[in-house]
């Protein structure tokens, strides 16, 4: 009889232990993180903090929740990143090779296009004539057309000077393509020297400008007219070309390669 009671007591202890919750069971994640995940995964484009906040329950600290979600995904196959002050999920950088077969084959930009893109990024807003003055060669319309087709640059407005030339600036697609949160993340003078993109023996006083993220038109810019045709706006007659310093007589400057 005593042996039977002992067996029953032992069985009861086992059942009690099985009923107790496991210490290693995953805890439920905060609801705001689940909501943010759903919104970001469902969106076809990056979302800013204000847009996300409108869809969240009242009282949620969206900034803190985004930072927590970013930390949660830091070591996963997809990461939460901020591009142009907007949030989106991207494949982890070290796993980009997995998508090589899915990637669209693109043509490599010419040296001229890369130079023009760099000048626009650092000097915006900048006109075609100003680009030519910096480069020292005439910039063809085709080079600007290529960059416009990529969506990395756009016309901002018109300079308040004779001929009212177009001013150009970069786009959010440019920041997204080069994984930049803001234009201020572009490499500075010392970084460019370190990568070998600039000669370490530069002229005295040489500097790399700090680009501005301010999308507002400057005092010397007029807004574009509604429905203005881009092809007509880019026609050479719109913007008088000045020969770069050191050009040949007769108004002919150098030509880009």
HELIX and SHEET records of a PDB file:
HELIX    1   1 UNK A    2  UNK A   19  1                                  18    
HELIX    2   2 UNK A   31  UNK A   42  1                                  12    
HELIX    3   3 UNK A   49  UNK A   54  1                                   6    
HELIX    4   4 UNK A   62  UNK A   72  1                                  11    
HELIX    5   5 UNK A   93  UNK A   99  5                                   7    
HELIX    6   6 UNK A  111  UNK A  123  1                                  13    
HELIX    7   7 UNK A  128  UNK A  135  1                                   8    
HELIX    8   8 UNK A  141  UNK A  150  1                                  10    
HELIX    9   9 UNK A  172  UNK A  177  1                                   6    
HELIX   10  10 UNK A  183  UNK A  185  5                                   3    
HELIX   11  11 UNK A  189  UNK A  194  1                                   6    
HELIX   12  12 UNK A  230  UNK A  233  1                                   4    
HELIX   13  13 UNK A  236  UNK A  238  5                                   3    
SHEET    1   A 3 UNK A  47  UNK A  48  0                                        
SHEET    2   A 3 UNK A  86  UNK A  91 -1                                        
SHEET    3   A 3 UNK A  78  UNK A  83 -1                                        
SHEET    1   B 4 UNK A 126  UNK A 127  0                                        
SHEET    2   B 4 UNK A 166  UNK A 170 -1                                        
SHEET    3   B 4 UNK A 153  UNK A 159 -1                                        
SHEET    4   B 4 UNK A 221  UNK A 222 -1                                        
END                                                                             
